[in-house]
Amino acid sequence: MRPLHRAEDPEGWRAEVESNRSVVTQVDDGATERGKWPTSSSSAPHIMALMLDQLDLRSGMCVLEIGTGTGYNAALLAELTGAENVTTVEVDVSLADHAKGALDSAGYPVTVVTGDGMKGYRHNAPYDRIIATAAVRELPYAWVEQTRPGGLILAPWVATFHPDEPLAKLTVTADGRAEGRFGAPAWFMPMRSHRLQQETIRDTDERWAASGKPEASRYGITVTPEGQRIWLDTPDNPIG
Ligand SMILES: C[S@@+](CC[C@H](N)C(=O)[O-])C[C@H]1O[C@@H](n2cnc3c(N)ncnc32)[C@H](O)[C@@H]1O
């Protein structure tokens, strides 16, 4: 990583912004070792496109995004569904304020909420779609409760069963469960508080190798009020 200042290197800045890579926009939220962890970014455009495609959005759908960051993806959501239908939650006050200003001035007056997105945002529920743009280890039941039956939840995963960080895509059922499968890797930074220790990453690799290195798409997940269950191939085959 190398620092880049818009005022000092406007061309380098523009090239980075227009690239197909993710752009780190914050390296320290004050709670981590200074400069060690990227704590916010604008996601890689090809990953944003992949996730928007998976969400199968239509105009008028009510959407909750967790992890506002720069606000770029919230603007894309607003373009597809209407700004009045988009709520986005960011845990970092300064990022949320900055994104709100940028979104308003770009003509996308979405609702930006400062808070812990793991709780969702009950006030504007129910949602047709929930998209997380930071990776989770556990899917909060609040997201299931706040999604309409038949609605979708899409979240990058801090997996302890596969070395990639696959995207989980779940459908919410009328009886209050969410179920779905894992797919393509997305490599998002984890939600604050969902980071894995090096030891856990090593254990994950070993366990996955010992179980014959199954493709990520063979894994699935069921979430109920009692918690989440990761399974291999079918819901009746939970992994330990
Ligand atoms: C990869 S960035 C999001 C990219 C963003 N969607 C964009 O278009 O620029 C992840 C964001 O999630 C935020 N975040 C991390 N934990 C969070 C939490 N518990 N609740 C809400 N936001 C969180 C981080 O502060 C960071 O801004």
The ligand as an ORCA input file, in Angstrom:
! r2SCAN-3c Opt
* xyz 0 1
  C     -15.231     -2.450      2.191
  S     -15.850     -1.064      3.042
  C     -17.401     -0.751      2.270
  C     -17.350     -0.261      0.861
  C     -18.530      0.607      0.522
  N     -19.778     -0.139      0.390
  C     -18.272      1.481     -0.683
  O     -19.053      1.468     -1.641
  O     -17.303      2.241     -0.626
  C     -16.435     -1.757      4.593
  C     -17.094     -0.732      5.491
  O     -17.792     -1.421      6.517
  C     -17.728     -0.618      7.673
  N     -18.067     -1.461      8.835
  C     -17.285     -2.357      9.498
  N     -17.958     -2.917     10.519
  C     -19.208     -2.374     10.497
  C     -20.369     -2.545     11.294
  N     -20.380     -3.396     12.333
  N     -21.471     -1.819     10.984
  C     -21.478     -0.948      9.935
  N     -20.402     -0.738      9.146
  C     -19.290     -1.446      9.429
  C     -16.293     -0.104      7.681
  O     -16.143      1.015      8.515
  C     -16.097      0.182      6.191
  O     -16.392      1.518      5.889
*
